[in-house]
Amino acid sequence: MRMFPMSLYESGDSTGDVSISDMLSGNVKGKYIRKVELDELAKLIIRGGWPANIEINDIDIIPRSYIESIITKDIHKRKDKKRDSNKMRMLLHSLSRNESTVAGNDTLVKDIKEYENSNDLIQSRQTVADYIGVLDSLYLTYYQEAFIINYRSSKRIGKSPKRHLVDPSLACASLDLSVEKLLNDHETFGLMFESLVERDLRIYMDYLDDHLYHFRDNISGDEVDSILEFRNGDYAAIEIKLSDGSIDDAKKSLQTFYNNVNKKPKFMCIIVGHFEAVIQDKDTGIYIIPITSLKP
């Protein structure tokens, strides 16, 4: 059985006022809840879901120690070949920089090595594939597969998975990010928040014995951050936004998806970080909920 880090609900940082099951059954009651401030959200990202990290002050020590252990010890335990710690460090940095994206191996190759000819390029690709295989075997990576559905034409649908480290705290540790650095870099903060939410969705869907995907139309660029697929074939479309200022954009994105897909989602939802209520939009039926109110 594969073990994941703790979700916000498991660590006591989510109230559990609304559940995925509630939204699936249409049984969600609107209410006001405490708005979690951005600095609190940043701390939850930097801290991660490590049980030993819940009640200590130096919240970045465990993720940083984990990264160093991978680089200096774990990659050398496999005796099939010798691996370079510096290249693994650069690969982890590249994976972290591309957290929550569909960046392919060629992007990672460019990040870790300057190649001069085709032979160097082939060798670099093989090195990246090998090193990623090591991380996969250590359960440090997670791939959020693409959702295949009849959306205009199947040839348009992106099939590349989103890449994740298993917890956003590892990406932050690799990039030497702190709470203060996240607060001063809104774009990176947003990507790491998306990673936090998708970590929790992965845990909740695993608990429900269901699946988590993402969606992208390669022609138009239309995308949905997360697709929840249930055992009976129903599915839900989820957009993730750090703050309430981006809710209108998320609504438009979900409505575009809804209008272009043949089989409609059972429900649509915007999961927000900095927000003070559980509501259902009266015009679109879209749920808007804080991540700190969610449970399976």
C-alpha positions as CSV (number, residue, x, y, z in Angstrom):
1,M,0.0,0.0,0.0
2,R,1.4,3.4,-1.0
3,M,1.4,5.9,1.8
4,F,1.0,9.6,1.2
5,P,1.8,12.6,3.4
6,M,-1.0,13.9,5.6
7,S,-3.8,16.0,4.0
8,L,-5.0,19.3,5.6
9,Y,-8.0,17.4,7.0
10,E,-5.8,14.8,8.6
11,S,-3.5,17.4,10.1
12,G,-6.4,19.3,11.6
13,D,-5.9,22.3,9.3
14,S,-9.2,21.8,7.4
15,T,-12.5,22.0,9.2
16,G,-14.2,19.4,6.9
17,D,-17.3,21.6,6.6
18,V,-17.8,20.3,3.0
19,S,-16.9,17.0,1.4
20,I,-16.3,15.8,-2.1
21,S,-19.1,13.3,-1.4
22,D,-21.5,16.2,-0.4
23,M,-20.8,18.0,-3.7
24,L,-21.3,14.7,-5.6
25,S,-24.7,14.2,-4.0
26,G,-25.7,17.9,-4.2
27,N,-25.9,18.2,-0.4
28,V,-23.8,21.2,0.3
29,K,-24.9,23.9,2.8
30,G,-23.5,27.4,2.4
31,K,-21.8,29.0,5.4
32,Y,-19.2,31.5,6.4
33,I,-16.0,30.2,7.8
34,R,-12.7,31.7,9.0
35,K,-10.7,33.2,6.2
36,V,-7.2,31.7,6.3
37,E,-4.6,34.4,5.6
38,L,-2.0,34.1,2.9
39,D,0.9,33.8,5.4
40,E,-0.9,30.8,7.0
41,L,-1.3,29.2,3.6
42,A,2.4,29.7,2.9
43,K,3.3,28.0,6.2
44,L,1.1,25.0,5.3
45,I,2.9,24.7,2.0
46,I,6.4,25.0,3.5
47,R,5.6,22.7,6.4
48,G,4.1,19.9,4.2
49,G,2.1,16.9,5.4
50,W,4.8,15.2,7.4
51,P,3.4,14.0,10.8
52,A,6.6,14.8,12.7
53,N,6.4,18.4,11.4
54,I,3.0,19.4,12.6
55,E,4.0,20.9,16.0
56,I,7.5,22.1,15.6
57,N,8.7,25.7,15.0
58,D,11.3,25.1,12.3
59,I,8.9,23.9,9.7
60,D,11.4,23.6,6.8
61,I,13.9,21.3,8.5
62,I,12.2,17.9,7.7
63,P,11.6,18.7,3.9
64,R,15.2,20.0,3.5
65,S,16.6,17.0,5.3
66,Y,14.5,14.7,3.1
67,I,16.0,16.4,-0.1
68,E,19.5,16.1,1.2
69,S,19.0,12.5,2.1
70,I,17.9,11.7,-1.4
71,I,20.8,13.5,-3.0
72,T,23.6,12.3,-0.7
73,K,22.4,8.8,0.4
74,D,19.3,7.3,-1.3
75,I,20.5,7.6,-4.9
76,H,23.6,5.6,-4.1
77,K,21.8,2.6,-2.5
78,R,20.9,1.3,-5.9
79,K,24.1,-0.5,-7.0
80,D,23.2,-0.9,-10.7
81,K,25.2,2.2,-11.6
82,K,26.9,5.3,-10.1
83,R,24.9,8.4,-10.1
84,D,26.0,12.0,-9.7
85,S,24.6,13.9,-6.7
86,N,25.0,17.3,-8.4
87,K,22.9,16.2,-11.4
88,M,20.3,14.8,-9.1
89,R,20.2,18.1,-7.2
90,M,19.8,20.0,-10.5
91,L,17.0,17.6,-11.6
92,L,15.1,18.0,-8.3
93,H,15.5,21.8,-8.8
94,S,14.1,21.5,-12.3
95,L,11.2,19.3,-11.2
96,S,10.4,21.8,-8.4
97,R,10.6,24.8,-10.8
98,N,8.1,22.9,-13.1
99,E,5.9,21.7,-10.2
100,S,2.2,21.3,-11.3
101,T,3.0,21.6,-15.0
102,V,3.2,19.2,-17.9
103,A,6.9,19.9,-18.6
104,G,8.5,17.1,-20.6
105,N,11.9,15.4,-20.2
106,D,13.4,17.7,-22.8
107,T,12.6,20.7,-20.6
108,L,14.3,19.0,-17.7
109,V,17.3,18.1,-19.9
110,K,17.8,21.7,-20.8
111,D,17.7,22.6,-17.1
112,I,20.4,20.2,-16.0
113,K,22.9,20.1,-18.9
114,E,24.2,22.2,-21.8
115,Y,24.7,19.7,-24.6
116,E,26.8,20.4,-27.8
117,N,25.7,17.7,-30.2
118,S,23.1,15.0,-30.8
119,N,25.1,12.3,-28.9
120,D,25.2,14.6,-25.8
121,L,21.5,15.2,-26.1
122,I,20.7,11.5,-26.3
123,Q,23.0,10.8,-23.3
124,S,21.3,13.7,-21.3
125,R,17.8,12.3,-22.1
126,Q,18.9,8.8,-20.9
127,T,20.4,10.3,-17.7
128,V,17.2,12.3,-16.9
129,A,15.0,9.2,-17.5
130,D,17.3,7.1,-15.3
131,Y,17.3,9.7,-12.5
132,I,13.6,10.2,-12.6
133,G,13.3,6.4,-12.4
134,V,15.2,6.5,-9.1
135,L,12.8,9.2,-7.8
136,D,9.8,7.1,-8.9
137,S,11.2,4.0,-7.1
138,L,11.6,6.2,-3.9
139,Y,7.9,7.3,-4.2
140,L,9.0,10.9,-4.4
141,T,7.1,11.6,-7.6
142,Y,3.5,11.6,-8.6
143,Y,2.0,11.8,-12.1
144,Q,-1.5,13.4,-12.5
145,E,-2.6,11.7,-15.7
146,A,-4.5,13.4,-18.5
147,F,-8.3,13.0,-18.6
148,I,-9.5,11.6,-21.9
149,I,-13.0,12.7,-22.9
150,N,-15.0,13.6,-26.0
151,Y,-14.1,17.3,-26.2
152,R,-14.5,18.6,-29.8
153,S,-11.9,16.2,-31.1
154,S,-9.8,13.7,-29.2
155,K,-6.8,14.6,-31.3
156,R,-6.7,18.0,-29.5
157,I,-6.5,16.5,-26.0
158,G,-3.2,16.7,-24.2
159,K,-2.0,13.4,-23.0
160,S,1.0,14.4,-20.9
161,P,0.7,14.0,-17.1
162,K,1.2,16.8,-14.7
163,R,4.4,16.3,-12.7
164,H,4.4,16.6,-9.0
165,L,6.8,15.9,-6.1
166,V,4.8,13.9,-3.6
167,D,4.5,17.0,-1.3
168,P,4.9,20.7,-2.2
169,S,7.2,21.2,0.8
170,L,9.8,19.1,-1.1
171,A,9.6,21.5,-4.1
172,C,9.9,24.5,-1.8
173,A,12.9,22.9,0.0
174,S,14.7,22.2,-3.3
175,L,14.1,25.8,-4.5
176,D,15.1,27.2,-1.1
177,L,11.7,28.9,-0.6
178,S,10.5,30.3,2.6
179,V,7.2,31.8,3.8
180,E,8.5,35.2,3.0
181,K,9.7,34.3,-0.4
182,L,6.4,32.8,-1.4
183,L,4.5,35.9,-0.2
184,N,6.7,38.0,-2.4
185,D,6.4,35.8,-5.5
186,H,2.7,35.4,-6.4
187,E,3.2,33.2,-9.4
188,T,5.3,30.6,-7.6
189,F,3.0,30.8,-4.6
190,G,0.1,30.0,-6.9
191,L,1.8,26.9,-8.4
192,M,2.8,25.6,-5.0
193,F,-0.8,26.2,-3.7
194,E,-2.1,24.2,-6.7
195,S,0.3,21.5,-5.7
196,L,-1.0,21.6,-2.1
197,V,-4.6,21.3,-3.2
198,E,-3.8,18.5,-5.7
199,R,-1.9,16.6,-3.0
200,D,-5.1,16.7,-0.9
201,L,-7.4,15.8,-3.8
202,R,-5.1,12.8,-4.5
203,I,-5.4,11.7,-0.9
204,Y,-9.1,12.2,-0.8
205,M,-9.8,10.4,-4.1
206,D,-7.5,7.5,-3.1
207,Y,-9.6,7.2,0.1
208,L,-12.8,7.2,-1.9
209,D,-11.2,4.6,-4.3
210,D,-11.6,7.0,-7.2
211,H,-9.2,8.9,-9.5
212,L,-7.6,12.3,-10.0
213,Y,-6.7,13.6,-13.5
214,H,-6.2,17.0,-15.3
215,F,-7.4,18.2,-18.6
216,R,-5.9,20.3,-21.4
217,D,-6.9,21.2,-25.0
218,N,-3.7,21.5,-27.0
219,I,-5.2,23.7,-29.7
220,S,-7.1,26.3,-27.7
221,G,-5.1,26.0,-24.5
222,D,-8.4,25.4,-22.5
223,E,-7.6,23.5,-19.4
224,V,-9.0,22.3,-16.1
225,D,-6.7,22.0,-13.1
226,S,-8.2,18.8,-11.7
227,I,-10.7,16.2,-12.9
228,L,-12.2,13.9,-10.3
229,E,-13.5,10.7,-11.8
230,F,-15.8,8.4,-9.8
231,R,-16.4,4.7,-10.0
232,N,-19.8,5.0,-11.6
233,G,-18.4,7.1,-14.5
234,D,-19.4,10.5,-13.2
235,Y,-16.8,13.1,-12.9
236,A,-16.2,16.6,-11.6
237,A,-14.2,19.6,-12.9
238,I,-12.1,21.6,-10.4
239,E,-10.3,24.9,-10.8
240,I,-7.7,26.0,-8.2
241,K,-7.0,29.6,-7.2
242,L,-4.9,31.1,-4.5
243,S,-7.2,34.0,-3.7
244,D,-10.7,35.3,-4.4
245,G,-9.5,37.8,-7.0
246,S,-9.2,35.0,-9.5
247,I,-12.6,33.4,-9.0
248,D,-14.2,35.1,-12.1
249,D,-11.5,33.8,-14.3
250,A,-12.0,30.3,-12.9
251,K,-15.7,30.5,-13.6
252,K,-15.1,31.4,-17.2
253,S,-12.6,28.5,-17.6
254,L,-15.1,26.0,-16.1
255,Q,-17.9,27.3,-18.3
256,T,-15.8,27.0,-21.4
257,F,-15.1,23.4,-20.6
258,Y,-18.7,22.7,-19.8
259,N,-19.9,24.2,-23.1
260,N,-17.5,22.2,-25.2
261,V,-17.8,18.8,-23.6
262,N,-20.4,16.2,-24.6
263,K,-20.7,14.4,-21.3
264,K,-21.3,17.1,-18.6
265,P,-19.5,17.0,-15.2
266,K,-21.6,16.0,-12.3
267,F,-20.5,19.2,-10.5
268,M,-17.9,21.9,-10.9
269,C,-16.0,23.5,-8.1
270,I,-13.4,26.3,-7.5
271,I,-11.1,25.5,-4.6
272,V,-9.7,28.8,-3.2
273,G,-7.0,29.5,-0.5
274,H,-7.9,33.0,0.7
275,F,-11.7,32.9,1.0
276,E,-14.2,33.1,3.8
277,A,-17.3,31.0,2.7
278,V,-18.7,27.8,1.3
279,I,-21.1,28.9,-1.4
280,Q,-22.8,27.7,-4.6
281,D,-22.8,30.3,-7.4
282,K,-26.4,31.0,-8.2
283,D,-25.9,31.6,-12.0
284,T,-23.6,28.7,-12.8
285,G,-24.1,26.2,-10.0
286,I,-20.4,26.1,-9.4
287,Y,-19.3,25.5,-5.8
288,I,-16.7,27.8,-4.4
289,I,-14.9,26.5,-1.3
290,P,-11.8,27.1,0.7
291,I,-9.3,24.2,0.7
292,T,-9.3,24.6,4.6
293,S,-12.9,23.4,4.6
294,L,-12.6,20.3,2.5
295,K,-12.6,16.6,3.3
296,P,-13.3,13.4,1.3
